Amino acid sequence: MSPLQIGALVGVVTLLVLGLGVPIAFGLGFVAILFLLIFQGPAGLGFVGELFFSGLDDFTLVAIPMFIVMGAAISSSAAGSDLYSTLERWLGRMPGGLVIANICACTIFAALSGSSPATCAAIGKMGIPEMRKRGYPAGLAAGAIAAGGTLGILIPPSVTMIVYGIATGTSIGRLFLAGILPGLLLTSLFVAWAIFAASRGRFQMAVIEQSTLAQKIALLPKVMPFFVIVAGILYVLYGGIATPSEAAGVGAVFCLILVAALYGARGRDFWRIFRSSTSESVMVMMIIAASALFSYMLSALFVTQSMAEWIVALDVNRWLLLGIVNLFLLVAGFFLPPVAVILMTAPLLLPVIRNAGFDPTWFAVIMTINLEIGLITPPVGLNLYVINGIAPDVSLGTILRGAWPFVVMMIVGMILMCIFPQIVTWLPDLLMSNAR
């Protein structure tokens, strides 16, 4: 078999294995070992243990569990509720104001947690019942939360950006800065759709009680410290004061202190925080280790090199090439979570993207948004299932119909970033150059 035929067979077998519900880390590891055994015999398994270890032997990876602890500390406390209440008071009386408040809450919570499912769960538990109680259609309510939750992997601190940086050798501080303006752009597009949907909708929205300026300001002290932490992390990163791992560690400690000081978290609460953080961190780390083995298998069987040569040999316009790459990522995102897709494809695609003249940091954002779409589209669509879990009386079909307009907004955002790449590169270019 040719390397490309082997690659096609690997893809089919991988989808079949993961489609059976096998955990991603074990599925990738099984496929890698299976193909090494078939094509290289028992001798091909000699490096499995070393590859698993080397996949995790990177100090930068420490940032992942630390940022996960940050998110767990916030989501396990009443910080999400305070955030939601604050935004509801400030934005609730605008056209579609409650939808806007939920989208903005998702945006801010995403910056605090770095996790899309966590953002969906934390804001959706409060936001969906409130929107439906006030007359918003179930599809719009659920779709807004599902789409808003996707911002968790784009706005810093983002676990997927850390994984991309490690997989491709790209500056994580630069990646974090690159996600800020695109995240705000997507938030603005989501808000624009919410206003349009509310203004043309035939549903009757209940009027939200008017709050005085003093009441609005009184809600700010509880949520401002968390914003200060995120701003501080970004400052020490782009300022060259600390590495991502060091900044993440300090941010995690401060978040734990804040939930203890502001929300009275005690021993049992911290046990839940550390237990959930450990579980999620181990899952991500196992995927990283298994992906290292999977990547080695593809390289050892010359699949990676042959695919790169095939893509380069297409000799097409670079924008058509980017379209082909994005279509491939979109399909991959339908079946696999973003972390797995990035680890499996970013090292393969980056040389092709560089040769085509695209900025690797810009491509990281385009890739991330593309994978965000996979979070709210079937068959996997993790955010859809999270929403369905917290609002079981809203069918998956209804959630999907409500999310589709936001998918269109994400595609519009990607097109704008292709036309104006400065949306992605301006802030990291400005701040990183000043830091030097």
C-alpha positions as CSV (number, residue, x, y, z in Angstrom):
1,M,0.0,0.0,0.0
2,S,1.1,3.6,-0.7
3,P,1.5,6.0,2.2
4,L,-1.6,7.9,1.1
5,Q,-3.6,4.7,1.0
6,I,-2.4,3.8,4.5
7,G,-3.4,7.3,5.6
8,A,-6.9,6.9,4.2
9,L,-7.2,3.5,6.0
10,V,-5.9,5.1,9.3
11,G,-8.6,7.8,9.0
12,V,-11.4,5.3,8.4
13,V,-10.3,3.0,11.3
14,T,-9.8,6.0,13.6
15,L,-13.3,7.2,12.9
16,L,-14.8,3.8,13.4
17,V,-12.9,3.3,16.7
18,L,-13.9,6.7,18.1
19,G,-17.4,6.2,16.8
20,L,-17.8,3.2,19.1
21,G,-17.5,5.6,22.0
22,V,-14.0,4.6,23.0
23,P,-12.3,7.4,25.0
24,I,-10.2,9.5,22.6
25,A,-6.8,8.9,24.2
26,F,-7.3,5.1,24.2
27,G,-8.8,5.1,20.7
28,L,-5.8,7.1,19.3
29,G,-3.3,4.9,21.1
30,F,-5.0,1.7,20.0
31,V,-5.0,2.8,16.3
32,A,-1.4,3.9,16.5
33,I,-0.2,0.6,18.1
34,L,-2.4,-1.5,15.7
35,F,-0.9,0.1,12.5
36,L,2.7,0.0,13.9
37,L,2.2,-3.7,14.6
38,I,0.7,-4.4,11.2
39,F,3.3,-2.5,9.1
40,Q,6.5,-2.7,11.3
41,G,5.9,-5.8,13.4
42,P,6.6,-6.1,17.1
43,A,9.9,-4.1,16.6
44,G,7.7,-1.1,15.8
45,L,6.4,-1.0,19.4
46,G,9.8,-0.5,21.0
47,F,9.3,3.2,21.4
48,V,5.7,3.3,22.6
49,G,6.6,3.9,26.3
50,E,9.2,6.5,25.5
51,L,6.8,8.3,23.1
52,F,4.1,8.5,25.7
53,F,6.5,10.0,28.2
54,S,8.1,12.4,25.8
55,G,4.7,13.6,24.7
56,L,4.2,14.9,28.3
57,D,7.8,15.9,29.1
58,D,7.3,19.6,28.5
59,F,7.2,22.2,31.3
60,T,4.8,24.3,29.2
61,L,2.1,21.6,29.7
62,V,1.9,22.6,33.4
63,A,-0.2,25.6,32.2
64,I,-3.1,23.3,31.2
65,P,-4.0,21.9,34.6
66,M,-3.4,25.3,36.2
67,F,-5.9,27.1,33.8
68,I,-8.3,24.2,34.3
69,V,-8.1,24.8,38.1
70,M,-8.9,28.5,37.4
71,G,-12.0,27.5,35.5
72,A,-13.1,24.9,38.1
73,A,-12.7,27.4,40.9
74,I,-14.9,29.9,39.2
75,S,-17.5,27.5,37.9
76,S,-17.9,25.8,41.2
77,S,-18.6,29.0,43.0
78,A,-21.3,31.6,42.7
79,A,-19.1,33.7,40.4
80,G,-21.0,32.6,37.4
81,S,-24.3,33.6,39.0
82,D,-22.9,37.0,40.0
83,L,-21.6,37.6,36.5
84,Y,-24.9,36.7,35.0
85,S,-26.9,38.9,37.4
86,T,-24.6,41.9,36.7
87,L,-24.9,41.6,33.0
88,E,-28.7,41.0,33.2
89,R,-29.0,44.3,35.2
90,W,-26.8,46.3,32.8
91,L,-28.1,44.9,29.4
92,G,-31.5,43.4,30.2
93,R,-33.7,46.3,28.8
94,M,-32.1,46.4,25.4
95,P,-33.9,44.7,22.4
96,G,-33.1,41.1,22.9
97,G,-31.2,42.2,26.0
98,L,-31.4,39.0,27.9
99,V,-29.9,37.1,25.0
100,I,-27.2,39.7,24.7
101,A,-26.6,39.4,28.5
102,N,-26.2,35.7,28.2
103,I,-23.8,36.0,25.2
104,C,-21.7,38.6,27.0
105,A,-21.7,36.3,30.1
106,C,-20.4,33.5,28.0
107,T,-17.7,35.7,26.6
108,I,-16.5,36.8,30.0
109,F,-16.9,33.4,31.6
110,A,-15.0,31.9,28.6
111,A,-12.1,34.2,29.4
112,L,-12.2,33.0,33.0
113,S,-12.6,29.3,32.4
114,G,-11.0,28.6,29.0
115,S,-13.5,25.7,28.5
116,S,-16.5,25.7,26.1
117,P,-18.5,22.9,27.9
118,A,-17.9,24.6,31.3
119,T,-19.1,27.9,29.9
120,C,-22.2,26.4,28.4
121,A,-23.1,24.6,31.6
122,A,-22.4,27.4,34.0
123,I,-24.3,30.1,32.1
124,G,-26.9,27.8,30.5
125,K,-28.2,26.6,33.9
126,M,-29.1,30.2,34.8
127,G,-29.7,31.8,31.4
128,I,-31.9,29.3,29.5
129,P,-34.7,29.1,32.2
130,E,-34.6,32.9,32.6
131,M,-34.9,33.6,28.8
132,R,-37.7,31.1,28.4
133,K,-39.6,32.4,31.4
134,R,-39.4,35.9,29.8
135,G,-40.9,34.7,26.5
136,Y,-37.8,34.0,24.3
137,P,-38.1,31.0,22.0
138,A,-36.4,27.8,23.3
139,G,-34.3,27.6,20.1
140,L,-32.9,31.1,20.4
141,A,-32.2,30.7,24.1
142,A,-30.4,27.4,23.8
143,G,-28.7,28.3,20.5
144,A,-27.2,31.5,22.0
145,I,-25.7,29.7,25.0
146,A,-24.4,26.8,22.8
147,A,-22.7,29.4,20.4
148,G,-21.5,31.7,23.2
149,G,-19.9,28.7,24.9
150,T,-17.7,28.1,21.9
151,L,-15.8,31.3,22.8
152,G,-14.2,29.4,25.6
153,I,-11.6,27.9,23.3
154,L,-10.8,31.3,21.6
155,I,-10.6,34.0,24.3
156,P,-7.6,33.7,26.5
157,P,-6.6,31.9,28.6
158,S,-7.4,29.1,26.2
159,V,-6.4,25.5,26.7
160,T,-6.6,24.8,22.9
161,M,-4.3,27.8,22.2
162,I,-1.7,26.3,24.6
163,V,-2.0,22.9,22.9
164,Y,-1.5,24.6,19.5
165,G,1.5,26.5,20.7
166,I,3.1,23.4,22.1
167,A,2.3,21.3,18.9
168,T,3.7,23.9,16.5
169,G,6.3,25.8,18.6
170,T,4.3,29.1,18.3
171,S,4.5,31.6,21.2
172,I,1.6,31.0,23.6
173,G,1.6,34.7,24.7
174,R,1.2,35.8,21.1
175,L,-1.6,33.2,20.6
176,F,-3.4,34.5,23.6
177,L,-3.2,38.1,22.4
178,A,-4.3,37.0,18.9
179,G,-7.5,35.5,20.3
180,I,-8.8,38.7,21.9
181,L,-10.0,40.8,19.0
182,P,-11.5,37.9,17.1
183,G,-13.3,36.8,20.3
184,L,-14.7,40.3,20.6
185,L,-15.6,40.3,16.9
186,L,-17.5,37.0,17.2
187,T,-19.3,38.3,20.3
188,S,-20.3,41.5,18.4
189,L,-21.7,39.4,15.5
190,F,-23.6,37.1,17.9
191,V,-25.0,40.2,19.6
192,A,-26.0,41.7,16.3
193,W,-27.9,38.6,15.4
194,A,-29.6,38.6,18.8
195,I,-30.8,42.1,18.3
196,F,-32.0,41.3,14.7
197,A,-33.8,38.1,15.9
198,A,-35.5,39.9,18.8
199,S,-36.6,42.9,16.7
200,R,-38.2,40.7,14.0
201,G,-39.5,38.0,16.2
202,R,-43.2,37.4,16.8
203,F,-42.7,36.4,20.4
204,Q,-43.6,38.5,23.4
205,M,-40.7,39.3,25.7
206,A,-41.5,40.1,29.4
207,V,-40.2,43.5,30.5
208,I,-37.2,43.3,32.9
209,E,-37.3,45.5,36.0
210,Q,-35.5,48.7,35.6
211,S,-32.3,49.0,37.8
212,T,-30.8,52.2,39.0
213,L,-27.2,53.1,38.2
214,A,-26.4,52.6,41.9
215,Q,-27.8,49.1,41.9
216,K,-25.8,48.3,38.7
217,I,-22.6,49.6,40.2
218,A,-23.2,47.7,43.5
219,L,-22.9,44.4,41.6
220,L,-19.5,45.1,40.1
221,P,-17.1,44.5,43.1
222,K,-17.7,40.7,43.2
223,V,-16.9,40.2,39.5
224,M,-14.1,42.7,39.0
225,P,-11.4,40.7,40.8
226,F,-11.6,37.9,38.3
227,F,-11.3,40.3,35.3
228,V,-8.2,41.8,37.0
229,I,-6.7,38.2,37.2
230,V,-7.2,37.7,33.5
231,A,-5.8,41.1,32.7
232,G,-2.8,40.4,35.0
233,I,-2.1,37.0,33.3
234,L,-2.1,38.7,29.8
235,Y,0.2,41.5,31.1
236,V,2.8,39.2,32.6
237,L,2.7,37.0,29.5
238,Y,3.2,39.6,26.8
239,G,5.4,41.7,29.1
240,G,7.9,38.8,29.3
241,I,7.6,38.7,33.1
242,A,6.6,35.1,33.4
243,T,6.1,32.0,31.3
244,P,2.6,30.7,30.5
245,S,3.1,27.9,33.2
246,E,4.2,30.4,35.8
247,A,1.4,32.9,35.0
248,A,-1.2,30.0,35.0
249,G,0.0,28.8,38.4
250,V,-0.3,32.3,40.0
251,G,-3.7,32.8,38.4
252,A,-4.9,29.5,39.8
253,V,-3.8,30.4,43.3
254,F,-5.4,33.8,43.2
255,C,-8.7,32.3,41.9
256,L,-8.7,29.8,44.7
257,I,-8.0,32.6,47.2
258,L,-10.8,34.7,45.7
259,V,-13.5,31.9,45.9
260,A,-12.5,31.3,49.5
261,A,-12.6,35.0,50.4
262,L,-15.7,36.1,48.4
263,Y,-17.8,32.9,48.3
264,G,-16.7,31.1,51.5
265,A,-15.2,28.0,49.7
266,R,-14.0,25.5,52.3
267,G,-12.4,22.0,52.4
268,R,-15.2,20.2,50.7
269,D,-15.5,22.8,47.9
270,F,-11.8,22.7,47.3
271,W,-11.9,18.9,47.1
272,R,-14.6,19.2,44.3
273,I,-12.5,21.7,42.5
274,F,-9.3,19.6,42.6
275,R,-11.2,16.4,41.8
276,S,-12.8,17.8,38.7
277,S,-9.6,19.6,37.6
278,T,-7.6,16.4,38.0
279,S,-10.1,14.4,36.0
280,E,-10.2,16.9,33.1
281,S,-6.4,17.5,33.2
282,V,-5.7,13.8,33.0
283,M,-8.1,13.4,30.1
284,V,-6.3,16.2,28.2
285,M,-2.8,15.0,29.1
286,M,-3.7,11.4,28.0
287,I,-5.0,12.8,24.6
288,I,-1.7,14.7,24.2
289,A,0.4,11.6,25.0
290,A,-1.7,9.4,22.7
291,S,-1.5,12.0,19.9
292,A,2.3,12.0,20.2
293,L,2.2,8.3,19.5
294,F,-0.4,8.7,16.8
295,S,1.7,11.4,15.1
296,Y,4.8,9.2,15.3
297,M,2.9,6.3,13.7
298,L,1.8,8.6,10.8
299,S,5.4,9.9,10.4
300,A,7.0,6.4,10.6
301,L,4.6,5.1,7.9
302,F,5.4,8.2,5.8
303,V,1.8,9.3,5.8
304,T,2.5,12.8,7.1
305,Q,5.2,13.5,4.6
306,S,3.2,12.1,1.7
307,M,0.1,14.1,2.6
308,A,2.1,17.3,2.9
309,E,3.7,16.6,-0.5
310,W,0.3,15.9,-2.0
311,I,-1.2,19.2,-0.7
312,V,1.8,21.2,-2.0
313,A,1.6,19.4,-5.3
314,L,-2.0,20.6,-5.8
315,D,-0.4,23.9,-7.0
316,V,-3.6,25.9,-6.5
317,N,-4.2,29.5,-5.4
318,R,-3.4,29.9,-1.7
319,W,-6.9,30.9,-0.8
320,L,-8.3,27.8,-2.5
321,L,-5.7,25.8,-0.6
322,L,-6.9,27.5,2.6
323,G,-10.5,26.6,1.7
324,I,-9.5,22.9,1.2
325,V,-7.7,22.9,4.6
326,N,-10.7,24.5,6.3
327,L,-13.1,22.1,4.8
328,F,-10.9,19.2,6.1
329,L,-10.8,20.8,9.6
330,L,-14.5,21.4,9.6
331,V,-15.2,17.7,8.8
332,A,-12.6,16.6,11.4
333,G,-14.3,18.9,14.0
334,F,-17.7,17.2,13.3
335,F,-16.2,14.0,14.9
336,L,-13.4,15.0,17.2
337,P,-12.9,17.5,19.9
338,P,-10.6,20.6,19.2
339,V,-7.7,19.4,21.3
340,A,-7.5,16.1,19.4
341,V,-7.8,17.7,16.0
342,I,-5.1,20.3,16.8
343,L,-2.6,17.7,18.0
344,M,-3.3,15.4,15.1
345,T,-3.3,18.0,12.3
346,A,-1.5,21.2,13.3
347,P,2.1,19.8,12.9
348,L,1.1,18.5,9.5
349,L,-0.6,21.6,8.2
350,L,1.7,24.3,9.6
351,P,4.5,23.8,7.0
352,V,1.9,23.9,4.2
353,I,0.3,27.1,5.6
354,R,3.7,28.8,6.0
355,N,4.7,27.9,2.4
356,A,1.4,29.4,1.2
357,G,2.4,32.7,2.9
358,F,0.0,32.6,5.9
359,D,0.9,33.7,9.4
360,P,0.9,30.7,11.8
361,T,-0.7,32.8,14.5
362,W,-3.5,34.0,12.2
363,F,-4.0,30.4,11.1
364,A,-4.3,29.3,14.7
365,V,-7.3,31.6,15.2
366,I,-8.9,30.5,11.9
367,M,-8.4,26.9,12.9
368,T,-9.9,27.5,16.3
369,I,-13.0,29.2,15.0
370,N,-13.4,26.3,12.5
371,L,-13.2,23.8,15.3
372,E,-15.7,25.9,17.3
373,I,-18.2,25.3,14.6
374,G,-17.8,21.6,15.2
375,L,-18.8,22.1,18.9
376,I,-22.3,23.2,17.8
377,T,-22.9,20.9,14.8
378,P,-23.7,17.2,14.7
379,P,-22.8,14.3,15.0
380,V,-20.6,15.0,18.0
381,G,-21.4,18.7,18.8
382,L,-20.4,18.6,22.4
383,N,-22.0,21.9,23.3
384,L,-25.3,20.7,21.9
385,Y,-25.3,17.7,24.3
386,V,-24.3,19.9,27.2
387,I,-27.3,22.2,26.6
388,N,-29.6,19.2,26.1
389,G,-28.4,17.9,29.4
390,I,-29.2,21.1,31.3
391,A,-32.5,21.7,29.4
392,P,-33.7,18.1,28.6
393,D,-37.1,19.4,27.5
394,V,-35.5,21.2,24.6
395,S,-34.8,18.8,21.8
396,L,-31.5,18.6,20.0
397,G,-33.2,19.6,16.8
398,T,-34.5,22.8,18.4
399,I,-31.1,23.6,19.8
400,L,-29.4,23.0,16.5
401,R,-31.9,25.2,14.7
402,G,-31.3,27.9,17.2
403,A,-27.5,27.6,16.8
404,W,-27.3,27.6,13.0
405,P,-27.6,31.4,12.7
406,F,-24.6,31.7,15.0
407,V,-22.7,29.3,12.8
408,V,-23.3,31.7,9.9
409,M,-22.0,34.5,12.1
410,M,-18.8,32.5,12.8
411,I,-18.3,32.0,9.0
412,V,-18.8,35.7,8.4
413,G,-16.2,36.4,11.1
414,M,-13.7,34.0,9.4
415,I,-14.3,35.8,6.1
416,L,-13.7,39.2,7.7
417,M,-10.4,37.9,9.2
418,C,-9.3,36.6,5.8
419,I,-10.0,40.0,4.2
420,F,-8.6,41.9,7.2
421,P,-5.9,39.7,8.8
422,Q,-5.0,42.6,11.0
423,I,-8.0,41.7,13.2
424,V,-5.9,38.8,14.4
425,T,-2.3,40.1,14.1
426,W,-2.5,43.8,15.0
427,L,-2.7,43.3,18.8
428,P,0.1,40.7,19.2
429,D,2.3,42.6,16.7
430,L,1.8,45.9,18.7
431,L,2.2,44.5,22.2
432,M,4.9,41.9,21.6
433,S,7.0,44.4,19.7
434,N,6.6,46.9,22.5
435,A,7.6,44.2,25.0
436,R,10.9,43.7,23.0
